[in-house]
Amino acid sequence: MKNKKKVLILLASIIAVSVIILAGTKIAKNSLQNNTASSSSQSGIINDNNATAKEDKEKKESENKENAVNDSNNSKENTEKASAEKDAEAKKEEASESKKSAAVNNNLDKKSAKSSSSANAAVEKKQEAASPKTQNSEVKPEPAPPTTEPAKVEKPNFTIVDDVHQKTFISKTVEFDGSKSLEDYTKEFAGGSGAYFNNGYVVKMFNLKEKSAGPLSGWVYYVNGVKPGYGMRDCYPKKGDKIVWKFVSDGVNN
């Protein structure tokens, strides 16, 4: 009897322990499931938070880009507006200057026209006062004064010079016609200067004697710039000729 009671107590204890173990296992399993669900929930919340943060970041970056674009557009618009305003101001100033210049020129034209009109009126008035008043008669124009040609200045064609001392004794215009010899003209114009002639040869004129300025010095003459090879007795100047007497230091080579 005692043994049967002990077996029953042992079985009851085993059953109780089994029940306790099963209950504990179930509780632990439920707790584990709850923890897993909680972890999943927390992970989901974290993922949701990360996604939200990422979306917020992307949204903020997009807004920043839009703001930068808007700022750039606004800056460009402001620059264009300022440039347009500056051009408009410059055109306005240019128009104002043109208007002022036109006004000044208009005033000058008016003054010039007024002055010209006054001058013309004064001239007409003076002419009317100077001209005699006639009735029923025409004013005859005064004859034009005769035109006079300017007198021709004839160049000297008979000259006597001292080529050694650079002096001119005679320079005049003579009407040569080929009827008289050069000796005749020379005696006529230089005979009173203490001249001395010897058989168609000039020994002395104007106190200048041959060989007085050197062994070859003396008087020579030229016809139209050329020294002829004959004496003055055989030279008959004609119209258009130019006679020059020169006292030179070398009568052979000059």
C-alpha positions as protocol buffer text, in pm:
chain_id: "A"
residue {
  index: 1
  type: MET
  ca { x: 0 y: 0 z: 0 }
}
residue {
  index: 2
  type: LYS
  ca { x: 278 y: 235 z: 91 }
}
residue {
  index: 3
  type: ASN
  ca { x: 458 y: 153 z: -230 }
}
residue {
  index: 4
  type: LYS
  ca { x: 152 y: 225 z: -442 }
}
residue {
  index: 5
  type: LYS
  ca { x: 111 y: 558 z: -267 }
}
residue {
  index: 6
  type: LYS
  ca { x: 474 y: 648 z: -340 }
}
residue {
  index: 7
  type: VAL
  ca { x: 430 y: 554 z: -706 }
}
residue {
  index: 8
  type: LEU
  ca { x: 127 y: 776 z: -731 }
}
residue {
  index: 9
  type: ILE
  ca { x: 311 y: 1062 z: -565 }
}
residue {
  index: 10
  type: LEU
  ca { x: 603 y: 1012 z: -804 }
}
residue {
  index: 11
  type: LEU
  ca { x: 376 y: 1006 z: -1107 }
}
residue {
  index: 12
  type: ALA
  ca { x: 196 y: 1317 z: -985 }
}
residue {
  index: 13
  type: SER
  ca { x: 531 y: 1488 z: -940 }
}
residue {
  index: 14
  type: ILE
  ca { x: 644 y: 1382 z: -1284 }
}
residue {
  index: 15
  type: ILE
  ca { x: 319 y: 1506 z: -1435 }
}
residue {
  index: 16
  type: ALA
  ca { x: 345 y: 1835 z: -1246 }
}
residue {
  index: 17
  type: VAL
  ca { x: 704 y: 1881 z: -1359 }
}
residue {
  index: 18
  type: SER
  ca { x: 606 y: 1799 z: -1715 }
}
residue {
  index: 19
  type: VAL
  ca { x: 321 y: 2044 z: -1701 }
}
residue {
  index: 20
  type: ILE
  ca { x: 552 y: 2309 z: -1560 }
}
residue {
  index: 21
  type: ILE
  ca { x: 811 y: 2235 z: -1830 }
}
residue {
  index: 22
  type: LEU
  ca { x: 551 y: 2248 z: -2106 }
}
residue {
  index: 23
  type: ALA
  ca { x: 408 y: 2570 z: -1970 }
}
residue {
  index: 24
  type: GLY
  ca { x: 754 y: 2721 z: -1944 }
}
residue {
  index: 25
  type: THR
  ca { x: 838 y: 2611 z: -2295 }
}
residue {
  index: 26
  type: LYS
  ca { x: 517 y: 2764 z: -2428 }
}
residue {
  index: 27
  type: ILE
  ca { x: 580 y: 3088 z: -2238 }
}
residue {
  index: 28
  type: ALA
  ca { x: 936 y: 3101 z: -2365 }
}
residue {
  index: 29
  type: LYS
  ca { x: 816 y: 3036 z: -2719 }
}
residue {
  index: 30
  type: ASN
  ca { x: 554 y: 3309 z: -2694 }
}
residue {
  index: 31
  type: SER
  ca { x: 811 y: 3543 z: -2547 }
}
residue {
  index: 32
  type: LEU
  ca { x: 1051 y: 3464 z: -2831 }
}
residue {
  index: 33
  type: GLN
  ca { x: 781 y: 3521 z: -3089 }
}
residue {
  index: 34
  type: ASN
  ca { x: 690 y: 3847 z: -2922 }
}
residue {
  index: 35
  type: ASN
  ca { x: 1054 y: 3955 z: -2919 }
}
residue {
  index: 36
  type: THR
  ca { x: 1090 y: 3858 z: -3284 }
}
residue {
  index: 37
  type: ALA
  ca { x: 777 y: 4050 z: -3373 }
}
residue {
  index: 38
  type: SER
  ca { x: 900 y: 4343 z: -3170 }
}
residue {
  index: 39
  type: SER
  ca { x: 1237 y: 4331 z: -3345 }
}
residue {
  index: 40
  type: SER
  ca { x: 1067 y: 4311 z: -3682 }
}
residue {
  index: 41
  type: SER
  ca { x: 844 y: 4599 z: -3588 }
}
residue {
  index: 42
  type: GLN
  ca { x: 1140 y: 4804 z: -3469 }
}
residue {
  index: 43
  type: SER
  ca { x: 1335 y: 4713 z: -3783 }
}
residue {
  index: 44
  type: GLY
  ca { x: 1038 y: 4816 z: -3991 }
}
residue {
  index: 45
  type: ILE
  ca { x: 1014 y: 5141 z: -3800 }
}
residue {
  index: 46
  type: ILE
  ca { x: 1388 y: 5203 z: -3850 }
}
residue {
  index: 47
  type: ASN
  ca { x: 1359 y: 5126 z: -4221 }
}
residue {
  index: 48
  type: ASP
  ca { x: 1061 y: 5354 z: -4245 }
}
residue {
  index: 49
  type: ASN
  ca { x: 1252 y: 5625 z: -4065 }
}
residue {
  index: 50
  type: ASN
  ca { x: 1552 y: 5580 z: -4296 }
}
residue {
  index: 51
  type: ALA
  ca { x: 1330 y: 5591 z: -4602 }
}
residue {
  index: 52
  type: THR
  ca { x: 1159 y: 5903 z: -4473 }
}
residue {
  index: 53
  type: ALA
  ca { x: 1494 y: 6067 z: -4398 }
}
residue {
  index: 54
  type: LYS
  ca { x: 1621 y: 5976 z: -4746 }
}
residue {
  index: 55
  type: GLU
  ca { x: 1308 y: 6117 z: -4905 }
}
residue {
  index: 56
  type: ASP
  ca { x: 1341 y: 6433 z: -4696 }
}
residue {
  index: 57
  type: LYS
  ca { x: 1706 y: 6464 z: -4799 }
}
residue {
  index: 58
  type: GLU
  ca { x: 1627 y: 6417 z: -5167 }
}
residue {
  index: 59
  type: LYS
  ca { x: 1340 y: 6658 z: -5141 }
}
residue {
  index: 60
  type: LYS
  ca { x: 1564 y: 6916 z: -4971 }
}
residue {
  index: 61
  type: GLU
  ca { x: 1834 y: 6871 z: -5236 }
}
residue {
  index: 62
  type: SER
  ca { x: 1575 y: 6912 z: -5509 }
}
residue {
  index: 63
  type: GLU
  ca { x: 1444 y: 7226 z: -5340 }
}
residue {
  index: 64
  type: ASN
  ca { x: 1799 y: 7359 z: -5308 }
}
residue {
  index: 65
  type: LYS
  ca { x: 1860 y: 7295 z: -5679 }
}
residue {
  index: 66
  type: GLU
  ca { x: 1535 y: 7466 z: -5771 }
}
residue {
  index: 67
  type: ASN
  ca { x: 1624 y: 7759 z: -5546 }
}
residue {
  index: 68
  type: ALA
  ca { x: 1970 y: 7783 z: -5708 }
}
residue {
  index: 69
  type: VAL
  ca { x: 1814 y: 7778 z: -6054 }
}
residue {
  index: 70
  type: ASN
  ca { x: 1562 y: 8039 z: -5949 }
}
residue {
  index: 71
  type: ASP
  ca { x: 1838 y: 8254 z: -5799 }
}
residue {
  index: 72
  type: SER
  ca { x: 2041 y: 8223 z: -6122 }
}
residue {
  index: 73
  type: ASN
  ca { x: 1737 y: 8314 z: -6332 }
}
residue {
  index: 74
  type: ASN
  ca { x: 1658 y: 8603 z: -6102 }
}
residue {
  index: 75
  type: SER
  ca { x: 2020 y: 8725 z: -6119 }
}
residue {
  index: 76
  type: LYS
  ca { x: 2016 y: 8700 z: -6499 }
}
residue {
  index: 77
  type: GLU
  ca { x: 1683 y: 8880 z: -6516 }
}
residue {
  index: 78
  type: ASN
  ca { x: 1812 y: 9149 z: -6282 }
}
residue {
  index: 79
  type: THR
  ca { x: 2128 y: 9190 z: -6493 }
}
residue {
  index: 80
  type: GLU
  ca { x: 1928 y: 9211 z: -6815 }
}
residue {
  index: 81
  type: LYS
  ca { x: 1689 y: 9454 z: -6653 }
}
residue {
  index: 82
  type: ALA
  ca { x: 1975 y: 9672 z: -6528 }
}
residue {
  index: 83
  type: SER
  ca { x: 2139 y: 9664 z: -6873 }
}
residue {
  index: 84
  type: ALA
  ca { x: 1809 y: 9754 z: -7040 }
}
residue {
  index: 85
  type: GLU
  ca { x: 1756 y: 10038 z: -6794 }
}
residue {
  index: 86
  type: LYS
  ca { x: 2112 y: 10162 z: -6858 }
}
residue {
  index: 87
  type: ASP
  ca { x: 2060 y: 10152 z: -7236 }
}
residue {
  index: 88
  type: ALA
  ca { x: 1730 y: 10333 z: -7200 }
}
residue {
  index: 89
  type: GLU
  ca { x: 1897 y: 10599 z: -6985 }
}
residue {
  index: 90
  type: ALA
  ca { x: 2180 y: 10640 z: -7238 }
}
residue {
  index: 91
  type: LYS
  ca { x: 1931 y: 10674 z: -7525 }
}
residue {
  index: 92
  type: LYS
  ca { x: 1736 y: 10923 z: -7321 }
}
residue {
  index: 93
  type: GLU
  ca { x: 2049 y: 11130 z: -7256 }
}
residue {
  index: 94
  type: GLU
  ca { x: 2150 y: 11107 z: -7624 }
}
residue {
  index: 95
  type: ALA
  ca { x: 1803 y: 11222 z: -7730 }
}
residue {
  index: 96
  type: SER
  ca { x: 1824 y: 11508 z: -7482 }
}
residue {
  index: 97
  type: GLU
  ca { x: 2168 y: 11613 z: -7614 }
}
residue {
  index: 98
  type: SER
  ca { x: 2043 y: 11592 z: -7973 }
}
residue {
  index: 99
  type: LYS
  ca { x: 1744 y: 11803 z: -7882 }
}
residue {
  index: 100
  type: LYS
  ca { x: 1966 y: 12062 z: -7714 }
}
residue {
  index: 101
  type: SER
  ca { x: 2206 y: 12066 z: -8013 }
}
residue {
  index: 102
  type: ALA
  ca { x: 1913 y: 12105 z: -8253 }
}
residue {
  index: 103
  type: ALA
  ca { x: 1779 y: 12390 z: -8043 }
}
residue {
  index: 104
  type: VAL
  ca { x: 2119 y: 12563 z: -8040 }
}
residue {
  index: 105
  type: ASN
  ca { x: 2159 y: 12519 z: -8418 }
}
residue {
  index: 106
  type: ASN
  ca { x: 1807 y: 12648 z: -8473 }
}
residue {
  index: 107
  type: ASN
  ca { x: 1882 y: 12956 z: -8266 }
}
residue {
  index: 108
  type: LEU
  ca { x: 2208 y: 13010 z: -8455 }
}
residue {
  index: 109
  type: ASP
  ca { x: 2029 y: 12972 z: -8789 }
}
residue {
  index: 110
  type: LYS
  ca { x: 1764 y: 13218 z: -8679 }
}
residue {
  index: 111
  type: LYS
  ca { x: 2027 y: 13467 z: -8564 }
}
residue {
  index: 112
  type: SER
  ca { x: 2227 y: 13419 z: -8885 }
}
residue {
  index: 113
  type: ALA
  ca { x: 1915 y: 13461 z: -9098 }
}
residue {
  index: 114
  type: LYS
  ca { x: 1813 y: 13767 z: -8900 }
}
residue {
  index: 115
  type: SER
  ca { x: 2161 y: 13916 z: -8928 }
}
residue {
  index: 116
  type: SER
  ca { x: 2175 y: 13844 z: -9301 }
}
residue {
  index: 117
  type: SER
  ca { x: 1831 y: 13992 z: -9351 }
}
residue {
  index: 118
  type: SER
  ca { x: 1928 y: 14303 z: -9154 }
}
residue {
  index: 119
  type: ALA
  ca { x: 2250 y: 14338 z: -9353 }
}
residue {
  index: 120
  type: ASN
  ca { x: 2066 y: 14298 z: -9684 }
}
residue {
  index: 121
  type: ALA
  ca { x: 1805 y: 14550 z: -9576 }
}
residue {
  index: 122
  type: ALA
  ca { x: 2077 y: 14796 z: -9476 }
}
residue {
  index: 123
  type: VAL
  ca { x: 2255 y: 14751 z: -9809 }
}
residue {
  index: 124
  type: GLU
  ca { x: 1933 y: 14795 z: -10004 }
}
residue {
  index: 125
  type: LYS
  ca { x: 1845 y: 15101 z: -9803 }
}
residue {
  index: 126
  type: LYS
  ca { x: 2190 y: 15247 z: -9860 }
}
residue {
  index: 127
  type: GLN
  ca { x: 2167 y: 15177 z: -10233 }
}
residue {
  index: 128
  type: GLU
  ca { x: 1826 y: 15338 z: -10251 }
}
residue {
  index: 129
  type: ALA
  ca { x: 1957 y: 15644 z: -10069 }
}
residue {
  index: 130
  type: ALA
  ca { x: 2262 y: 15666 z: -10297 }
}
residue {
  index: 131
  type: SER
  ca { x: 2076 y: 15622 z: -10628 }
}
residue {
  index: 132
  type: PRO
  ca { x: 1877 y: 15921 z: -10761 }
}
residue {
  index: 133
  type: LYS
  ca { x: 1501 y: 15881 z: -10779 }
}
residue {
  index: 134
  type: THR
  ca { x: 1364 y: 15896 z: -11128 }
}
residue {
  index: 135
  type: GLN
  ca { x: 1009 y: 15885 z: -11243 }
}
residue {
  index: 136
  type: ASN
  ca { x: 901 y: 15713 z: -11562 }
}
residue {
  index: 137
  type: SER
  ca { x: 1261 y: 15656 z: -11665 }
}
residue {
  index: 138
  type: GLU
  ca { x: 1490 y: 15360 z: -11674 }
}
residue {
  index: 139
  type: VAL
  ca { x: 1821 y: 15363 z: -11495 }
}
residue {
  index: 140
  type: LYS
  ca { x: 2094 y: 15307 z: -11749 }
}
residue {
  index: 141
  type: PRO
  ca { x: 2381 y: 15091 z: -11631 }
}
residue {
  index: 142
  type: GLU
  ca { x: 2712 y: 15264 z: -11612 }
}
residue {
  index: 143
  type: PRO
  ca { x: 2962 y: 15153 z: -11872 }
}
residue {
  index: 144
  type: ALA
  ca { x: 3226 y: 14917 z: -11743 }
}
residue {
  index: 145
  type: PRO
  ca { x: 3569 y: 15074 z: -11704 }
}
residue {
  index: 146
  type: PRO
  ca { x: 3807 y: 14980 z: -11982 }
}
residue {
  index: 147
  type: THR
  ca { x: 4027 y: 14686 z: -11902 }
}
residue {
  index: 148
  type: THR
  ca { x: 4391 y: 14766 z: -11897 }
}
residue {
  index: 149
  type: GLU
  ca { x: 4647 y: 14499 z: -11948 }
}
residue {
  index: 150
  type: PRO
  ca { x: 4931 y: 14498 z: -11699 }
}
residue {
  index: 151
  type: ALA
  ca { x: 5239 y: 14663 z: -11833 }
}
residue {
  index: 152
  type: LYS
  ca { x: 5499 y: 14417 z: -11944 }
}
residue {
  index: 153
  type: VAL
  ca { x: 5816 y: 14443 z: -11745 }
}
residue {
  index: 154
  type: GLU
  ca { x: 6103 y: 14402 z: -11985 }
}
residue {
  index: 155
  type: LYS
  ca { x: 6414 y: 14235 z: -11855 }
}
residue {
  index: 156
  type: PRO
  ca { x: 6749 y: 14410 z: -11898 }
}
residue {
  index: 157
  type: ASN
  ca { x: 6935 y: 14299 z: -12209 }
}
residue {
  index: 158
  type: PHE
  ca { x: 7251 y: 14509 z: -12172 }
}
residue {
  index: 159
  type: THR
  ca { x: 7453 y: 14455 z: -11853 }
}
residue {
  index: 160
  type: ILE
  ca { x: 7804 y: 14544 z: -11738 }
}
residue {
  index: 161
  type: VAL
  ca { x: 7923 y: 14366 z: -11421 }
}
residue {
  index: 162
  type: ASP
  ca { x: 8239 y: 14311 z: -11217 }
}
residue {
  index: 163
  type: ASP
  ca { x: 8251 y: 13934 z: -11176 }
}
residue {
  index: 164
  type: VAL
  ca { x: 8560 y: 13952 z: -10956 }
}
residue {
  index: 165
  type: HIS
  ca { x: 8415 y: 14185 z: -10692 }
}
residue {
  index: 166
  type: GLN
  ca { x: 8047 y: 14101 z: -10756 }
}
residue {
  index: 167
  type: LYS
  ca { x: 7935 y: 14448 z: -10863 }
}
residue {
  index: 168
  type: THR
  ca { x: 7687 y: 14565 z: -11127 }
}
residue {
  index: 169
  type: PHE
  ca { x: 7756 y: 14891 z: -11309 }
}
residue {
  index: 170
  type: ILE
  ca { x: 7489 y: 14899 z: -11581 }
}
residue {
  index: 171
  type: SER
  ca { x: 7167 y: 14698 z: -11624 }
}
residue {
  index: 172
  type: LYS
  ca { x: 6924 y: 14838 z: -11877 }
}
residue {
  index: 173
  type: THR
  ca { x: 6693 y: 14753 z: -12165 }
}
residue {
  index: 174
  type: VAL
  ca { x: 6806 y: 14846 z: -12513 }
}
residue {
  index: 175
  type: GLU
  ca { x: 6614 y: 14809 z: -12839 }
}
residue {
  index: 176
  type: PHE
  ca { x: 6860 y: 14620 z: -13052 }
}
residue {
  index: 177
  type: ASP
  ca { x: 6781 y: 14623 z: -13425 }
}
residue {
  index: 178
  type: GLY
  ca { x: 7111 y: 14507 z: -13580 }
}
residue {
  index: 179
  type: SER
  ca { x: 7199 y: 14852 z: -13713 }
}
residue {
  index: 180
  type: LYS
  ca { x: 7472 y: 14933 z: -13459 }
}
residue {
  index: 181
  type: SER
  ca { x: 7775 y: 14743 z: -13339 }
}
residue {
  index: 182
  type: LEU
  ca { x: 7837 y: 14643 z: -12979 }
}
residue {
  index: 183
  type: GLU
  ca { x: 8127 y: 14889 z: -12974 }
}
residue {
  index: 184
  type: ASP
  ca { x: 7880 y: 15171 z: -13047 }
}
residue {
  index: 185
  type: TYR
  ca { x: 7649 y: 15064 z: -12762 }
}
residue {
  index: 186
  type: THR
  ca { x: 7937 y: 15015 z: -12519 }
}
residue {
  index: 187
  type: LYS
  ca { x: 8087 y: 15356 z: -12589 }
}
residue {
  index: 188
  type: GLU
  ca { x: 7740 y: 15511 z: -12561 }
}
residue {
  index: 189
  type: PHE
  ca { x: 7659 y: 15364 z: -12218 }
}
residue {
  index: 190
  type: ALA
  ca { x: 8006 y: 15327 z: -12059 }
}
residue {
  index: 191
  type: GLY
  ca { x: 8208 y: 15593 z: -12232 }
}
residue {
  index: 192
  type: GLY
  ca { x: 8173 y: 15836 z: -11941 }
}
residue {
  index: 193
  type: SER
  ca { x: 8313 y: 15590 z: -11685 }
}
residue {
  index: 194
  type: GLY
  ca { x: 8674 y: 15652 z: -11774 }
}
residue {
  index: 195
  type: ALA
  ca { x: 8660 y: 15376 z: -12035 }
}
residue {
  index: 196
  type: TYR
  ca { x: 8949 y: 15323 z: -12270 }
}
residue {
  index: 197
  type: PHE
  ca { x: 8913 y: 15135 z: -12598 }
}
residue {
  index: 198
  type: ASN
  ca { x: 9188 y: 15031 z: -12839 }
}
residue {
  index: 199
  type: ASN
  ca { x: 9093 y: 14914 z: -13187 }
}
residue {
  index: 200
  type: GLY
  ca { x: 8771 y: 14743 z: -13080 }
}
residue {
  index: 201
  type: TYR
  ca { x: 8923 y: 14613 z: -12760 }
}
residue {
  index: 202
  type: VAL
  ca { x: 8823 y: 14724 z: -12407 }
}
residue {
  index: 203
  type: VAL
  ca { x: 9130 y: 14808 z: -12205 }
}
residue {
  index: 204
  type: LYS
  ca { x: 8956 y: 14974 z: -11912 }
}
residue {
  index: 205
  type: MET
  ca { x: 8601 y: 15043 z: -11783 }
}
residue {
  index: 206
  type: PHE
  ca { x: 8479 y: 15167 z: -11446 }
}
residue {
  index: 207
  type: ASN
  ca { x: 8839 y: 15190 z: -11321 }
}
residue {
  index: 208
  type: LEU
  ca { x: 8893 y: 14820 z: -11386 }
}
residue {
  index: 209
  type: LYS
  ca { x: 9189 y: 14769 z: -11614 }
}
residue {
  index: 210
  type: GLU
  ca { x: 9303 y: 14452 z: -11781 }
}
residue {
  index: 211
  type: LYS
  ca { x: 9554 y: 14242 z: -11580 }
}
residue {
  index: 212
  type: SER
  ca { x: 9467 y: 14440 z: -11264 }
}
residue {
  index: 213
  type: ALA
  ca { x: 9320 y: 14128 z: -11101 }
}
residue {
  index: 214
  type: GLY
  ca { x: 9569 y: 13879 z: -11241 }
}
residue {
  index: 215
  type: PRO
  ca { x: 9774 y: 13816 z: -11554 }
}
residue {
  index: 216
  type: LEU
  ca { x: 9468 y: 13682 z: -11742 }
}
residue {
  index: 217
  type: SER
  ca { x: 9213 y: 13927 z: -11601 }
}
residue {
  index: 218
  type: GLY
  ca { x: 9024 y: 14159 z: -11829 }
}
residue {
  index: 219
  type: TRP
  ca { x: 8691 y: 14244 z: -11996 }
}
residue {
  index: 220
  type: VAL
  ca { x: 8497 y: 13987 z: -12202 }
}
residue {
  index: 221
  type: TYR
  ca { x: 8145 y: 13996 z: -12345 }
}
residue {
  index: 222
  type: TYR
  ca { x: 7875 y: 13731 z: -12396 }
}
residue {
  index: 223
  type: VAL
  ca { x: 7587 y: 13718 z: -12646 }
}
residue {
  index: 224
  type: ASN
  ca { x: 7298 y: 13514 z: -12510 }
}
residue {
  index: 225
  type: GLY
  ca { x: 7533 y: 13348 z: -12262 }
}
residue {
  index: 226
  type: VAL
  ca { x: 7797 y: 13253 z: -12521 }
}
residue {
  index: 227
  type: LYS
  ca { x: 8137 y: 13419 z: -12567 }
}
residue {
  index: 228
  type: PRO
  ca { x: 8180 y: 13481 z: -12944 }
}
residue {
  index: 229
  type: GLY
  ca { x: 8512 y: 13444 z: -13117 }
}
residue {
  index: 230
  type: TYR
  ca { x: 8520 y: 13793 z: -13268 }
}
residue {
  index: 231
  type: GLY
  ca { x: 8561 y: 14150 z: -13144 }
}
residue {
  index: 232
  type: MET
  ca { x: 8290 y: 14393 z: -13045 }
}
residue {
  index: 233
  type: ARG
  ca { x: 8328 y: 14586 z: -13372 }
}
residue {
  index: 234
  type: ASP
  ca { x: 8197 y: 14285 z: -13559 }
}
residue {
  index: 235
  type: CYS
  ca { x: 7909 y: 14215 z: -13321 }
}
residue {
  index: 236
  type: TYR
  ca { x: 7573 y: 14365 z: -13423 }
}
residue {
  index: 237
  type: PRO
  ca { x: 7311 y: 14286 z: -13162 }
}
residue {
  index: 238
  type: LYS
  ca { x: 6962 y: 14223 z: -13299 }
}
residue {
  index: 239
  type: LYS
  ca { x: 6619 y: 14207 z: -13142 }
}
residue {
  index: 240
  type: GLY
  ca { x: 6599 y: 13943 z: -12867 }
}
residue {
  index: 241
  type: ASP
  ca { x: 6975 y: 13935 z: -12801 }
}
residue {
  index: 242
  type: LYS
  ca { x: 7113 y: 13971 z: -12450 }
}
residue {
  index: 243
  type: ILE
  ca { x: 7458 y: 14135 z: -12405 }
}
residue {
  index: 244
  type: VAL
  ca { x: 7662 y: 14094 z: -12085 }
}
residue {
  index: 245
  type: TRP
  ca { x: 8002 y: 14253 z: -12026 }
}
residue {
  index: 246
  type: LYS
  ca { x: 8206 y: 14091 z: -11747 }
}
residue {
  index: 247
  type: PHE
  ca { x: 8533 y: 14179 z: -11580 }
}
residue {
  index: 248
  type: VAL
  ca { x: 8684 y: 13836 z: -11498 }
}
residue {
  index: 249
  type: SER
  ca { x: 9002 y: 13707 z: -11341 }
}
residue {
  index: 250
  type: ASP
  ca { x: 9060 y: 13463 z: -11627 }
}
residue {
  index: 251
  type: GLY
  ca { x: 8951 y: 13602 z: -11962 }
}
residue {
  index: 252
  type: VAL
  ca { x: 9087 y: 13304 z: -12154 }
}
residue {
  index: 253
  type: ASN
  ca { x: 8893 y: 13026 z: -11981 }
}
residue {
  index: 254
  type: ASN
  ca { x: 8578 y: 13225 z: -11899 }
}
